[in-house]
Amino acid sequence: MVSREERAIALRFIVCLGVVSLFADMTYEGAYSIIGPFLQDLGANATQVGLIAGLGEMVAASLRYFSGRFVDRTRAYWPVAICGYFLNVVVVPAMAFAGNWKMAALLVVVERTGKSLRGPARDVLLSEATSKIGHGWGFGVHAAMDQTGAMLGPLLMAYAVMEKQHFAPAFLRLAFPAAGALVALLVARLLYPQAGKATPRQTPQKTLPKVFWVYVAAAGLLACGFVDFPLMAFHFQKAQFAKPAIIPLLFAGAMGLEGLTALILGKLYDRFGIVMLSLGTLISLLALPLAFLGGFPAAIASVACWATGMGAQDACLRSGIAQVVSMNKRGSAFGGFNAVFGIMWFIGSTTMGALYDHSLMALGVFGVALQLASAVVFFRLRGALAAAAASNA
């Protein structure tokens, strides 16, 4: 039984890491909100935009696998996380000086590398705390703070783009939140020196359970069929749905909705389980036909559906892993999960970018079919996941 004091300490720690992610997502999502049209200005086409977005995720995902295994062996959660956040401080502002789309693409990949280093280490630290207040609620609270930063970053970019009428100089503004994330992490390390050092309460697992791999396969289908916002933004600008400065505003709104959805679905996840992820996926698949086959009102609705799907992923995907995998294997589990998720995201992004240049209808069918299959598999896993969680309690 977890005491009230333990729950309070855990929640405060989650909020502390939430502040770190708030600043980090101001940096990353601020950059992400204008990467599509920025690459277009530098001469990239839709296929190249999809390739770049997917390649960054694939490289980051592959490194997460090794990063996760490393932190399981060494338990060096804090040093690895600090290195990952430090890369943000250097790389994102450097995008302001990219002279061509190839250089910008390289910086995108390096930024993703930083995220891959810090991701598994941070998620293990979080999962230790969320086990004391409910995984869904804990990850939901963290995601809400994360998405607050994700909303503020694009707003900052919208102002910068309107002021300069160019995308490149806007990246310099992101040096401040990037530094803020690193400082906040160092403060969290000082305030909670025992985080990551607790003796696990569960029986350590020797191997990852079978249900975990089925879960990962379903997540891979979801990643492959989930459209990148840069491709949506590319289409919005090409179709002249909105002026350039409006695009980061749309993204900011999406981030706000994503955070709210993560809070709601995270709380519901603790009560109803993985069916909440299936529900979020059924909503997110509507983004494809709305974004690419409709007009401006449909485009706004597509961003809302896309954000709802992202919120469901934020609150539920990591919660499922934390429930069925013991503490001693969570670094490997988060790393392996993210590796598959990122590789499948790369395949999906590249495919949808290529389909965009040939058939918008084919693009929509591709994404909808894969997300629908994912929702069905997650729904069918509800019993197996509940049983695995009970045995791992």
Rosetta blueprint (number, residue, H / E / L):
1 M L
2 V L
3 S L
4 R H
5 E H
6 E H
7 R H
8 A H
9 I H
10 A H
11 L H
12 R H
13 F H
14 I H
15 V H
16 C H
17 L H
18 G H
19 V H
20 V H
21 S H
22 L H
23 F H
24 A H
25 D H
26 M H
27 T H
28 Y H
29 E H
30 G H
31 A H
32 Y H
33 S H
34 I H
35 I H
36 G H
37 P H
38 F H
39 L H
40 Q H
41 D H
42 L L
43 G L
44 A L
45 N L
46 A H
47 T H
48 Q H
49 V H
50 G H
51 L H
52 I H
53 A H
54 G H
55 L H
56 G H
57 E H
58 M H
59 V H
60 A H
61 A H
62 S H
63 L H
64 R H
65 Y H
66 F H
67 S H
68 G H
69 R H
70 F H
71 V H
72 D H
73 R H
74 T H
75 R L
76 A L
77 Y H
78 W H
79 P H
80 V H
81 A H
82 I H
83 C H
84 G H
85 Y H
86 F H
87 L H
88 N H
89 V H
90 V H
91 V H
92 V H
93 P H
94 A H
95 M H
96 A H
97 F H
98 A L
99 G L
100 N L
101 W H
102 K H
103 M H
104 A H
105 A H
106 L H
107 L H
108 V H
109 V H
110 V H
111 E H
112 R H
113 T H
114 G H
115 K H
116 S H
117 L H
118 R H
119 G H
120 P H
121 A H
122 R H
123 D H
124 V H
125 L H
126 L H
127 S H
128 E H
129 A H
130 T H
131 S L
132 K L
133 I L
134 G L
135 H H
136 G H
137 W H
138 G H
139 F H
140 G H
141 V H
142 H H
143 A H
144 A H
145 M H
146 D H
147 Q H
148 T H
149 G H
150 A H
151 M H
152 L H
153 G H
154 P H
155 L H
156 L H
157 M H
158 A H
159 Y H
160 A H
161 V H
162 M H
163 E H
164 K H
165 Q L
166 H L
167 F L
168 A H
169 P H
170 A H
171 F H
172 L H
173 R H
174 L H
175 A H
176 F H
177 P H
178 A H
179 A H
180 G H
181 A H
182 L H
183 V H
184 A H
185 L H
186 L H
187 V H
188 A H
189 R H
190 L H
191 L H
192 Y L
193 P L
194 Q L
195 A L
196 G L
197 K L
198 A L
199 T L
200 P L
201 R L
202 Q L
203 T L
204 P L
205 Q L
206 K L
207 T L
208 L L
209 P L
210 K H
211 V H
212 F H
213 W H
214 V H
215 Y H
216 V H
217 A H
218 A H
219 A H
220 G H
221 L H
222 L H
223 A H
224 C H
225 G H
226 F L
227 V L
228 D L
229 F H
230 P H
231 L H
232 M H
233 A H
234 F H
235 H H
236 F H
237 Q H
238 K H
239 A L
240 Q L
241 F L
242 A L
243 K L
244 P L
245 A L
246 I H
247 I H
248 P H
249 L H
250 L H
251 F H
252 A H
253 G H
254 A H
255 M H
256 G H
257 L H
258 E H
259 G H
260 L H
261 T H
262 A H
263 L H
264 I H
265 L H
266 G H
267 K H
268 L H
269 Y H
270 D H
271 R H
272 F H
273 G L
274 I L
275 V H
276 M H
277 L H
278 S H
279 L H
280 G H
281 T H
282 L H
283 I H
284 S H
285 L L
286 L L
287 A H
288 L H
289 P H
290 L H
291 A H
292 F H
293 L H
294 G L
295 G L
296 F H
297 P H
298 A H
299 A H
300 I H
301 A H
302 S H
303 V H
304 A H
305 C H
306 W H
307 A H
308 T H
309 G H
310 M H
311 G H
312 A H
313 Q H
314 D H
315 A H
316 C H
317 L H
318 R H
319 S H
320 G H
321 I H
322 A H
323 Q H
324 V H
325 V L
326 S L
327 M H
328 N H
329 K H
330 R H
331 G H
332 S H
333 A H
334 F H
335 G H
336 G H
337 F H
338 N H
339 A H
340 V H
341 F H
342 G H
343 I H
344 M H
345 W H
346 F H
347 I H
348 G H
349 S H
350 T H
351 T H
352 M H
353 G H
354 A H
355 L H
356 Y H
357 D L
358 H L
359 S L
360 L H
361 M H
362 A H
363 L H
364 G H
365 V H
366 F H
367 G H
368 V H
369 A H
370 L H
371 Q H
372 L H
373 A H
374 S H
375 A H
376 V H
377 V H
378 F H
379 F H
380 R H
381 L L
382 R H
383 G H
384 A H
385 L H
386 A H
387 A H
388 A H
389 A H
390 A H
391 S H
392 N L
393 A L
